[in-house]
Amino acid sequence: MIINPYSFGITYDPDAQAFITAAGITDNTQKTAINTLVVDMKGYGIWTKMKAIYPFVGGTATTHKFNLKNPADTNAAFRLVFNGGWTHSSTGALPNGVNGYADTFLNANTALQQFSHHNAFYHNTDNSGIGLRSMGGAQSSASVNFRTTIETSGTTLTYRDLGLTNAETPVTANTLRGFRASSRTANNNMFIVKADGTSTTPTTTTATNALPALNCYLAAHNNSGAGANYAIMSIAFHSLGDGLSAAEGLNLRNAVVTYNTTLGRL
């Protein structure tokens, strides 16, 4: 006789269970993946640094909207509201690159620290289109911004991270697929965690400006209240929060890769 272990009940981490309940997740593989992600992030000591975690699990706009860190269906809990064209599936959420973006309701100025913040994401398709595309964030002027962007030129992608134009850290790669994170841990320490978990040499240009008093968007950036630089790629994870050290960025990358491996969507 084959015994179904789930018939005996499995105890999940309370934060994982809260998300599973709120999002209505019923698939056991998805439940396990979510639980492992939470347990790994807590084990690495980075759970408390997160303000919003979007695991994009469940395959629908309803399940994709919830913030794993606080899975209440409210603006104050930073749940997503999808705008424009999106396709939701088991692999993640795919914007149309024309007018698709998600509002996080996370105000960069009030929810994040001025000189300690990160913007992390995992994509399982490449971006389509030439020119500047935003992975997410907000900008009220050229000198007041919190966003991570890429510039596509031919077959090469150049990643640009948080901060002023003269404080960017370009990273050239051939694909957008996989994990990336932009992190600032001090006013003069900003770097990108690359797909393999290694980090760029920190940019030491001193930043002095406050973060924009705007909600952060995903798949575009909030340009003074309007979407800008729309991107088109399948999003399988996104997080916003306090600055991560290079070691913490590697740990987050490993946790996210494990999560998406379990879901079969690398």
Secondary structure, DSSP 4 states (H G I P E B T S, - for coil): ----GGGG--PPPHHHHHHHHHHT---HHHHHHHHHHHHHHHHTT-GGGEEEEE---SSSHHHHT--TTS--SSTTTT--EEES-EEEETTEEEE-SSS-EEEEEEEHHHHSBTTBEEEEEEESS---SSEEEEEEEEEEETTEEEEEEEEEETTEEEEE-SS-GGG---EEES---EEEEEEEEETTEEEEE-TTS-BPPPB-PPP-PPPPSSEEEESSEEETTEEES-----EEEEEEES---HHHHHHHHHHHHHHHHHTT--
